[in-house]
Amino acid sequence: MNSQPERVHQGAAGALEPVGPSLIVKIVMRPMTKILNPLIVKLAGRRHFHMAAQIRHVGRRSGRTYTTPVSARRSGDAVLIALTFGTQSDWSRNVRSAGGASIRIEGEDYNVTQPQVMSRQEAKPLVQAAFSPMARAGFRMLGIKQIMILRMASAEYLPGAAASANAG
């Protein structure tokens, strides 16, 4: 594992320091995630399951394909993902390293590219357009400080996406 903290380039806005999960996420969410993720990943991305999407990414060291549930919404040609576990989560680092991933949101599969991490405040107009007031209140309660924004490269169905959803 790389011992140097990864800097996330933000262009004109400067660079954001790596952010880990908040204390409440570490104490409450992390243990629940280990138990609930196998169920959530099966439901995530389905048409009427708004709570989570499935992001499919390739491990930067292993080369394996993984599927991870995330809190994501579409807004125009962008996909916004709340970084509940911060920028140091494996899936976040994998997506940034690869320059993209594929994501299933509400039963539709998309290729996404150009990952960019913004502070919640910096992304406020996009977050307000994409997430409900209840979801945004949840972000504040969980101490979520950053959002990953990805650009949709394609909006067509991706063959084999359902098969890869069972990986990892």
N, CA, C and O of each residue as an XYZ file, in Angstrom:
672
protein
N       0.847     -1.186      0.000
C       0.000      0.000      0.000
C       0.883      1.236      0.000
O       1.919      1.268      0.663
N       0.476      2.235     -0.734
C       1.213      3.477     -0.843
C       1.088      4.259      0.468
O      -0.022      4.555      0.910
N       2.199      4.586      1.076
C       2.156      5.305      2.349
C       1.998      6.800      2.163
O       1.674      7.507      3.117
N       2.222      7.300      0.952
C       2.044      8.725      0.681
C       0.571      9.034      0.486
O      -0.105      8.310     -0.245
N       0.046     10.081      1.108
C      -1.345     10.437      0.865
C      -1.522     10.891     -0.580
O      -0.667     11.576     -1.141
N      -2.628     10.503     -1.159
C      -2.928     10.843     -2.550
C      -3.565     12.223     -2.609
O      -4.518     12.496     -1.880
N      -3.058     13.081     -3.454
C      -3.653     14.398     -3.643
C      -4.621     14.323     -4.801
O      -4.319     13.725     -5.833
N      -5.762     14.915     -4.637
C      -6.791     14.892     -5.652
C      -6.772     16.241     -6.356
O      -7.145     17.257     -5.770
N      -6.342     16.252     -7.603
C      -6.218     17.503     -8.343
C      -7.597     18.053     -8.671
O      -8.477     17.322     -9.125
N      -7.774     19.331     -8.441
C      -9.059     19.973     -8.660
C      -8.988     21.149     -9.623
O      -9.914     21.960     -9.664
N      -7.922     21.262    -10.395
C      -7.827     22.350    -11.364
C      -7.769     23.698    -10.679
O      -7.003     23.893     -9.735
N      -8.584     24.631    -11.158
C      -8.555     26.010    -10.663
C      -8.945     26.114     -9.192
O      -8.558     27.063     -8.511
N      -9.702     25.149     -8.706
C     -10.158     25.210     -7.319
C      -9.076     24.774     -6.340
O      -9.286     24.840     -5.129
N      -7.933     24.333     -6.830
C      -6.870     23.870     -5.943
C      -6.980     22.383     -5.721
O      -7.683     21.689     -6.456
N      -6.291     21.886     -4.710
C      -6.310     20.454     -4.411
C      -6.940     20.231     -3.052
O      -6.705     20.989     -2.111
N      -7.740     19.187     -2.957
C      -8.328     18.813     -1.688
C      -7.454     17.753     -1.039
O      -6.994     16.822     -1.700
N      -7.235     17.900      0.232
C      -6.479     16.890      0.962
C      -7.318     15.616      1.032
O      -8.546     15.679      0.994
N      -6.660     14.461      1.136
C      -7.406     13.216      1.298
C      -8.282     13.290      2.544
O      -7.861     13.805      3.580
N      -9.483     12.782      2.436
C     -10.431     12.813      3.539
C     -10.869     11.390      3.833
O     -11.248     10.646      2.928
N     -10.816     11.019      5.097
C     -11.304      9.714      5.525
C     -12.733      9.840      6.012
O     -13.311     10.927      5.982
N     -13.302      8.740      6.458
C     -14.683      8.785      6.955
C     -14.781      9.532      8.278
O     -13.818      9.607      9.041
N     -15.956     10.078      8.530
C     -16.197     10.766      9.801
C     -16.231      9.744     10.933
O     -16.286      8.539     10.688
N     -16.197     10.222     12.148
C     -16.218      9.348     13.319
C     -17.490      8.502     13.355
O     -17.426      7.311     13.660
N     -18.637      9.095     13.050
C     -19.893      8.331     13.077
C     -19.877      7.228     12.019
O     -20.396      6.138     12.257
N     -19.292      7.499     10.869
C     -19.197      6.471      9.827
C     -18.269      5.360     10.291
O     -18.566      4.182     10.093
N     -17.150      5.722     10.906
C     -16.207      4.707     11.404
C     -16.846      3.813     12.462
O     -16.676      2.594     12.440
N     -17.582      4.425     13.386
C     -18.132      3.679     14.520
C     -19.406      2.918     14.152
O     -19.575      1.763     14.543
N     -20.296      3.562     13.406
C     -21.608      2.971     13.138
C     -21.692      2.324     11.757
O     -22.087      1.164     11.637
N     -21.325      3.067     10.721
C     -21.543      2.602      9.348
C     -20.591      1.486      8.937
O     -21.023      0.515      8.316
N     -19.315      1.599      9.266
C     -18.345      0.603      8.802
C     -18.721     -0.812      9.256
O     -18.724     -1.722      8.427
N     -19.042     -1.036     10.550
C     -19.439     -2.391     10.948
C     -20.728     -2.857     10.252
O     -20.833     -4.021      9.863
N     -21.703     -1.957     10.094
C     -22.950     -2.325      9.412
C     -22.700     -2.632      7.945
O     -23.326     -3.527      7.377
N     -21.789     -1.893      7.333
C     -21.492     -2.079      5.921
C     -20.972     -3.486      5.661
O     -21.361     -4.121      4.681
N     -20.104     -3.969      6.524
C     -19.542     -5.310      6.336
C     -20.636     -6.372      6.365
O     -20.531     -7.389      5.679
N     -21.671     -6.146      7.144
C     -22.770     -7.103      7.248
C     -23.783     -6.904      6.118
O     -24.243     -7.875      5.518
N     -24.129     -5.646      5.829
C     -25.211     -5.355      4.888
C     -24.786     -5.292      3.415
O     -25.630     -5.469      2.537
N     -23.501     -5.045      3.119
C     -23.081     -4.886      1.723
C     -23.468     -6.039      0.812
O     -23.901     -5.785     -0.312
N     -23.338     -7.307      1.237
C     -23.738     -8.385      0.330
C     -25.202     -8.285     -0.111
O     -25.517     -8.590     -1.262
N     -26.096     -7.863      0.782
C     -27.502     -7.677      0.417
C     -27.687     -6.414     -0.417
O     -28.349     -6.448     -1.454
N     -27.110     -5.308      0.027
C     -27.278     -4.031     -0.657
C     -26.749     -4.102     -2.084
O     -27.375     -3.558     -2.993
N     -25.611     -4.759     -2.303
C     -25.029     -4.816     -3.646
C     -25.961     -5.553     -4.610
O     -25.960     -5.262     -5.806
N     -26.757     -6.504     -4.105
C     -27.707     -7.213     -4.965
C     -28.893     -6.327     -5.341
O     -29.457     -6.471     -6.426
N     -29.273     -5.408     -4.445
C     -30.403     -4.514     -4.701
C     -29.984     -3.218     -5.388
O     -30.763     -2.627     -6.137
N     -28.776     -2.786     -5.137
C     -28.292     -1.498     -5.652
C     -28.380     -1.456     -7.173
O     -28.114     -2.443     -7.859
N     -28.756     -0.298     -7.673
C     -28.808     -0.085     -9.114
C     -30.107     -0.506     -9.756
O     -30.327     -0.220    -10.933
N     -30.982     -1.181     -9.016
C     -32.255     -1.611     -9.589
C     -33.173     -0.413     -9.796
O     -33.038      0.625     -9.148
N     -34.090     -0.589    -10.703
C     -34.956      0.502    -11.139
C     -35.664      1.232     -9.994
O     -35.701      2.463     -9.992
N     -36.215      0.522     -9.043
C     -36.990      1.184     -7.983
C     -36.280      1.184     -6.631
O     -36.907      1.400     -5.594
N     -34.973      0.941     -6.649
C     -34.181      0.967     -5.413
C     -33.302      2.207     -5.462
O     -32.172      2.157     -5.948
N     -33.828      3.325     -4.955
C     -33.159      4.627     -5.062
C     -32.032      4.812     -4.055
O     -31.223      5.730     -4.184
N     -31.981      3.939     -3.048
C     -31.016      4.121     -1.971
C     -29.567      3.993     -2.444
O     -28.686      4.676     -1.922
N     -29.314      3.132     -3.419
C     -27.925      2.899     -3.820
C     -27.833      2.525     -5.295
O     -28.771      1.997     -5.892
N     -26.676      2.819     -5.850
C     -26.322      2.413     -7.211
C     -25.167      1.415     -7.090
O     -24.585      1.251     -6.018
N     -24.846      0.756     -8.198
C     -23.692     -0.151     -8.232
C     -22.608      0.484     -9.081
O     -22.841      0.822    -10.241
N     -21.428      0.647     -8.511
C     -20.299      1.094     -9.317
C     -19.377     -0.101     -9.518
O     -19.005     -0.786     -8.565
N     -19.018     -0.338    -10.771
C     -18.125     -1.441    -11.122
C     -16.780     -0.842    -11.511
O     -16.688     -0.014    -12.416
N     -15.736     -1.281    -10.804
C     -14.413     -0.690    -10.961
C     -13.368     -1.790    -10.947
O     -13.616     -2.900    -10.475
N     -12.200     -1.466    -11.470
C     -11.104     -2.426    -11.551
C     -10.076     -2.083    -10.481
O      -9.664     -0.931    -10.345
N      -9.671     -3.094     -9.727
C      -8.669     -2.901     -8.674
C      -7.363     -2.401     -9.260
O      -6.865     -2.955    -10.241
N      -6.810     -1.365     -8.669
C      -5.587     -0.759     -9.199
C      -4.377     -1.654     -8.993
O      -3.390     -1.517     -9.716
N      -4.422     -2.561     -8.032
C      -3.318     -3.502     -7.819
C      -3.679     -4.907     -8.302
O      -2.851     -5.578     -8.917
N      -4.905     -5.359     -8.030
C      -5.283     -6.737     -8.338
C      -5.715     -6.928     -9.788
O      -5.565     -8.016    -10.344
N      -6.256     -5.862    -10.407
C      -6.790     -5.992    -11.756
C      -8.155     -6.671    -11.786
O      -8.727     -6.859    -12.859
N      -8.684     -7.043    -10.615
C     -10.001     -7.680    -10.528
C     -11.098     -6.636    -10.675
O     -10.898     -5.459    -10.374
N     -12.269     -7.086    -11.145
C     -13.437     -6.217    -11.221
C     -14.230     -6.357     -9.928
O     -14.500     -7.466     -9.468
N     -14.598     -5.221     -9.352
C     -15.369     -5.187     -8.112
C     -16.662     -4.424     -8.345
O     -16.733     -3.544     -9.203
N     -17.678     -4.769     -7.576
C     -18.942     -4.046     -7.589
C     -19.196     -3.544     -6.180
O     -19.178     -4.319     -5.224
N     -19.433     -2.242     -6.053
C     -19.598     -1.607     -4.753
C     -20.869     -0.769     -4.760
O     -21.096     -0.015     -5.706
N     -21.704     -0.883     -3.729
C     -22.877     -0.004     -3.653
C     -22.450      1.394     -3.216
O     -21.628      1.548     -2.312
N     -23.014      2.408     -3.863
C     -22.710      3.802     -3.546
C     -23.992      4.621     -3.593
O     -24.965      4.231     -4.238
N     -23.985      5.743     -2.914
C     -25.101      6.685     -2.980
C     -24.836      7.614     -4.165
O     -24.026      8.536     -4.069
N     -25.526      7.365     -5.286
C     -25.256      8.105     -6.519
C     -26.551      8.557     -7.173
O     -27.590      7.910     -7.046
N     -26.467      9.663     -7.863
C     -27.596     10.189     -8.634
C     -27.062     10.783     -9.935
O     -25.927     11.253    -10.003
N     -27.901     10.749    -10.957
C     -27.597     11.417    -12.221
C     -28.094     12.845    -12.159
O     -29.106     13.144    -11.525
N     -27.363     13.725    -12.829
C     -27.795     15.107    -13.002
C     -27.264     15.550    -14.357
O     -26.085     15.880    -14.491
N     -28.132     15.557    -15.360
C     -27.686     15.873    -16.717
C     -26.722     14.809    -17.200
O     -27.033     13.619    -17.166
N     -25.545     15.239    -17.651
C     -24.542     14.276    -18.142
C     -23.537     13.911    -17.057
O     -22.468     13.375    -17.350
N     -23.878     14.199    -15.809
C     -22.973     13.908    -14.697
C     -23.598     12.890    -13.752
O     -24.819     12.777    -13.646
N     -22.734     12.160    -13.075
C     -23.137     11.271    -11.992
C     -22.428     11.776    -10.746
O     -21.214     11.981    -10.752
N     -23.195     11.978     -9.672
C     -22.649     12.454     -8.406
C     -22.697     11.325     -7.393
O     -23.722     10.660     -7.244
N     -21.592     11.110     -6.700
C     -21.512     10.057     -5.692
C     -21.023     10.675     -4.391
O     -19.972     11.314     -4.350
N     -21.799     10.477     -3.329
C     -21.398     10.933     -2.002
C     -20.276     10.034     -1.501
O     -20.413      8.810     -1.509
N     -19.178     10.621     -1.069
C     -18.026      9.852     -0.596
C     -18.173      9.587      0.904
O     -17.495     10.202      1.727
N     -19.062      8.666      1.238
C     -19.363      8.322      2.625
C     -18.104      7.915      3.381
O     -17.928      8.280      4.544
N     -17.225      7.154      2.720
C     -16.009      6.672      3.368
C     -14.792      7.484      2.954
O     -13.659      7.051      3.162
N     -15.014      8.656      2.370
C     -13.932      9.559      2.012
C     -13.202      9.155      0.744
O     -13.560      8.184      0.078
N     -12.178      9.918      0.428
C     -11.424      9.700     -0.806
C     -10.451      8.534     -0.703
O      -9.868      8.123     -1.706
N     -10.271      8.005      0.489
C      -9.310      6.921      0.660
C      -9.939      5.533      0.583
O      -9.243      4.537      0.779
N     -11.237      5.446      0.305
C     -11.861      4.130      0.131
C     -11.269      3.484     -1.125
O     -10.892      4.171     -2.074
N     -11.197      2.165     -1.110
C     -10.601      1.455     -2.247
C     -11.332      1.763     -3.546
O     -10.686      2.008     -4.565
N     -12.681      1.758     -3.536
C     -13.391      1.974     -4.793
C     -13.088      3.366     -5.343
O     -12.906      3.528     -6.550
N     -13.032      4.373     -4.468
C     -12.769      5.744     -4.908
C     -11.369      5.849     -5.520
O     -11.188      6.458     -6.574
N     -10.404      5.263     -4.861
C      -9.029      5.295     -5.377
C      -8.932      4.514     -6.695
O      -8.221      4.932     -7.608
N      -9.643      3.384     -6.796
C      -9.630      2.597     -8.035
C     -10.215      3.385     -9.202
O      -9.644      3.399    -10.293
N     -11.343      4.035     -8.977
C     -12.006      4.799    -10.047
C     -11.121      5.957    -10.486
O     -10.984      6.212    -11.683
N     -10.520      6.659     -9.533
C      -9.650      7.780     -9.887
C      -8.408      7.287    -10.623
O      -7.965      7.916    -11.584
N      -7.851      6.178    -10.183
C      -6.655      5.633    -10.827
C      -6.947      5.198    -12.267
O      -6.134      5.421    -13.163
N      -8.108      4.580    -12.483
C      -8.479      4.096    -13.818
C      -9.033      5.211    -14.702
O      -9.101      5.061    -15.922
N      -9.426      6.317    -14.097
C     -10.018      7.410    -14.873
C     -11.482      7.183    -15.210
O     -12.038      7.878    -16.061
N     -12.117      6.208    -14.547
C     -13.531      5.963    -14.786
C     -13.954      4.594    -14.317
O     -13.187      3.867    -13.685
N     -15.204      4.249    -14.639
C     -15.803      2.990    -14.215
C     -17.097      2.805    -15.003
O     -17.368      3.536    -15.955
N     -17.875      1.835    -14.598
C     -19.247      1.744    -15.098
C     -20.150      1.777    -13.881
O     -19.755      1.374    -12.787
N     -21.358      2.258    -14.079
C     -22.272      2.418    -12.951
C     -23.675      2.045    -13.401
O     -24.081      2.323    -14.529
N     -24.404      1.411    -12.497
C     -25.811      1.085    -12.728
C     -26.631      1.926    -11.766
O     -26.503      1.810    -10.547
N     -27.477      2.778    -12.336
C     -28.355      3.647    -11.562
C     -29.768      3.435    -12.080
O     -30.033      3.581    -13.273
N     -30.669      3.089    -11.176
C     -32.088      2.910    -11.512
C     -32.291      2.017    -12.729
O     -33.100      2.320    -13.606
N     -31.543      0.906    -12.774
C     -31.704     -0.091    -13.824
C     -31.015      0.221    -15.138
O     -31.132     -0.550    -16.090
N     -30.302      1.331    -15.211
C     -29.597      1.722    -16.443
C     -28.099      1.695    -16.190
O     -27.636      2.092    -15.120
N     -27.340      1.226    -17.176
C     -25.883      1.123    -17.069
C     -25.210      2.210    -17.894
O     -25.627      2.506    -19.014
N     -24.168      2.798    -17.329
C     -23.442      3.875    -17.992
C     -21.943      3.688    -17.807
O     -21.492      3.177    -16.782
N     -21.183      4.104    -18.801
C     -19.741      4.268    -18.624
C     -19.547      5.683    -18.112
O     -20.157      6.622    -18.625
N     -18.706      5.840    -17.107
C     -18.432      7.169    -16.560
C     -16.929      7.401    -16.548
O     -16.145      6.480    -16.317
N     -16.543      8.637    -16.799
C     -15.134      9.005    -16.902
C     -14.882     10.312    -16.169
O     -15.792     10.898    -15.581
N     -13.643     10.753    -16.213
C     -13.213     12.046    -15.677
C     -13.603     12.255    -14.215
O     -14.232     13.259    -13.882
N     -13.235     11.311    -13.334
C     -13.597     11.495    -11.926
C     -12.975     12.764    -11.352
O     -11.796     13.053    -11.554
N     -13.788     13.491    -10.647
C     -13.346     14.724     -9.998
C     -13.946     14.742     -8.602
O     -15.128     14.446     -8.425
N     -13.144     15.084     -7.624
C     -13.620     15.167     -6.246
C     -13.759     16.638     -5.881
O     -12.853     17.445     -6.090
N     -14.930     16.960     -5.327
C     -15.198     18.332     -4.893
C     -15.696     18.297     -3.451
O     -16.260     17.302     -2.997
N     -15.479     19.391     -2.752
C     -16.063     19.496     -1.419
C     -17.579     19.585     -1.587
O     -18.078     19.998     -2.633
N     -18.295     19.194     -0.544
C     -19.760     19.242     -0.605
C     -20.225     20.679     -0.857
O     -21.188     20.911     -1.588
N     -19.542     21.621     -0.252
C     -19.902     23.030     -0.434
C     -19.652     23.475     -1.873
O     -20.487     24.155     -2.469
N     -18.508     23.092     -2.427
C     -18.155     23.454     -3.797
C     -19.160     22.855     -4.800
O     -19.471     23.473     -5.818
N     -19.652     21.666     -4.505
C     -20.582     20.968     -5.400
C     -22.043     21.245     -5.050
O     -22.942     20.608     -5.597
N     -22.284     22.192     -4.142
C     -23.628     22.431     -3.607
C     -24.725     22.553     -4.674
O     -25.762     21.906     -4.529
N     -24.549     23.347     -5.735
C     -25.630     23.442     -6.721
C     -25.932     22.103     -7.405
O     -27.091     21.778     -7.662
N     -24.890     21.341     -7.692
C     -25.075     20.030     -8.316
C     -25.741     19.053     -7.351
O     -26.625     18.289     -7.739
N     -25.309     19.085     -6.095
C     -25.869     18.195     -5.074
C     -27.340     18.523     -4.846
O     -28.164     17.616     -4.728
N     -27.676     19.806     -4.784
C     -29.067     20.204     -4.582
C     -29.944     19.749     -5.743
O     -31.097     19.370     -5.536
N     -29.409     19.783     -6.958
C     -30.177     19.361     -8.127
C     -30.363     17.844     -8.175
O     -31.372     17.361     -8.690
N     -29.401     17.093     -7.646
C     -29.420     15.636     -7.795
C     -30.013     14.892     -6.594
O     -30.683     13.876     -6.777
N     -29.781     15.375     -5.381
C     -30.185     14.653     -4.180
C     -31.333     15.357     -3.472
O     -31.413     16.585     -3.467
N     -32.215     14.574     -2.877
C     -33.361     15.115     -2.142
C     -32.890     15.825     -0.867
O     -31.775     15.595     -0.399
N     -33.742     16.683     -0.314
C     -33.390     17.323      0.964
C     -33.106     16.290      2.058
O     -32.232     16.508      2.897
N     -33.832     15.173      2.058
C     -33.614     14.120      3.052
C     -32.220     13.505      2.884
O     -31.521     13.281      3.872
N     -31.818     13.236      1.654
C     -30.487     12.672      1.398
C     -29.405     13.661      1.830
O     -28.414     13.269      2.447
N     -29.594     14.940      1.508
C     -28.597     15.955      1.889
C     -28.491     16.075      3.407
O     -27.397     16.280      3.933
N     -29.617     15.949      4.121
C     -29.583     15.966      5.585
C     -28.800     14.758      6.091
O     -28.052     14.861      7.064
N     -28.970     13.624      5.437
C     -28.206     12.429      5.796
C     -26.718     12.635      5.601
O     -25.914     12.179      6.414
N     -26.341     13.326      4.517
C     -24.918     13.617      4.270
C     -24.343     14.440      5.424
O     -23.244     14.166      5.907
N     -25.102     15.453      5.858
C     -24.636     16.293      6.964
C     -24.511     15.472      8.241
O     -23.526     15.593      8.970
N     -25.517     14.630      8.512
C     -25.517     13.816      9.719
C     -24.330     12.845      9.730
O     -23.725     12.615     10.777
N     -24.000     12.281      8.570
C     -22.895     11.322      8.468
C     -21.536     12.004      8.338
O     -20.501     11.338      8.358
N     -21.538     13.317      8.207
C     -20.275     14.040      8.099
C     -19.604     13.879      6.738
O     -18.380     13.964      6.638
N     -20.388     13.650      5.695
C     -19.824     13.502      4.350
C     -19.341     14.866      3.889
O     -20.101     15.834      3.870
N     -18.064     14.934      3.516
C     -17.448     16.205      3.167
C     -17.174     16.361      1.676
O     -16.967     17.476      1.197
N     -17.170     15.248      0.936
C     -16.789     15.315     -0.475
C     -17.737     14.519     -1.362
O     -18.400     13.578     -0.924
N     -17.774     14.931     -2.617
C     -18.606     14.319     -3.648
C     -17.702     13.994     -4.833
O     -16.849     14.798     -5.210
N     -17.891     12.817     -5.416
C     -17.192     12.495     -6.656
C     -18.159     12.773     -7.809
O     -19.310     12.338     -7.797
N     -17.661     13.503     -8.793
C     -18.451     13.802     -9.978
C     -17.786     13.115    -11.157
O     -16.585     13.260    -11.385
N     -18.589     12.363    -11.903
C     -18.102     11.659    -13.093
C     -18.949     12.088    -14.277
O     -20.133     12.386    -14.120
N     -18.361     12.120    -15.442
C     -19.079     12.461    -16.676
C     -19.506     11.182    -17.375
O     -18.728     10.233    -17.471
N     -20.735     11.154    -17.859
C     -21.215      9.983    -18.587
C     -20.578      9.962    -19.971
O     -20.656     10.928    -20.730
N     -19.949      8.836    -20.275
C     -19.330      8.659    -21.583
C     -20.336      8.057    -22.546
O     -20.259      8.286    -23.753
N     -21.294      7.275    -22.012
C     -22.319      6.665    -22.851
C     -23.549      6.402    -22.016
O     -23.462      6.209    -20.804
N     -24.689      6.396    -22.667
C     -25.945      6.167    -21.968
C     -26.620      4.892    -22.455
O     -27.753      4.605    -22.070
N     -25.942      4.134    -23.289
C     -26.562      2.911    -23.789
C     -26.327      1.754    -22.832
O     -25.459      1.807    -21.961
N     -27.117      0.716    -23.017
C     -26.968     -0.482    -22.202
C     -25.617     -1.096    -22.476
O     -25.187     -1.172    -23.627
N     -24.949     -1.530    -21.437
C     -23.635     -2.135    -21.575
C     -23.778     -3.651    -21.494
O     -24.082     -4.173    -20.421
N     -23.566     -4.382    -22.604
C     -23.704     -5.830    -22.582
C     -22.797     -6.440    -21.524
O     -21.656     -6.015    -21.342
N     -23.321     -7.441    -20.831
C     -22.536     -8.140    -19.830
C     -22.499     -7.446    -18.486
O     -21.882     -7.958    -17.553
N     -23.134     -6.304    -18.358
C     -23.085     -5.572    -17.097
C     -23.745     -6.362    -15.979
O     -23.269     -6.349    -14.843
N     -24.842     -7.053    -16.294
C     -25.530     -7.829    -15.257
C     -24.632     -8.958    -14.762
O     -24.631     -9.271    -13.572
N     -23.876     -9.564    -15.654
C     -22.982    -10.650    -15.250
C     -21.870    -10.135    -14.351
O     -21.490    -10.802    -13.389
N     -21.340     -8.941    -14.658
C     -20.247     -8.413    -13.840
C     -20.750     -7.892    -12.498
O     -19.951     -7.659    -11.591
N     -22.062     -7.706    -12.359
C     -22.608     -7.208    -11.106
C     -22.426     -8.214     -9.979
O     -22.480     -7.843     -8.806
N     -22.213     -9.468    -10.311
C     -22.014    -10.483     -9.283
C     -20.572    -10.621     -8.876
O     -20.260    -11.380     -7.959
N     -19.670     -9.893     -9.545
C     -18.242     -9.994     -9.230
C     -17.931     -9.214     -7.962
O     -18.618     -8.247     -7.630
N     -16.876     -9.649     -7.248
C     -16.272     -8.921     -6.153
C     -17.050     -8.684     -4.971
O     -16.562     -8.068     -4.024
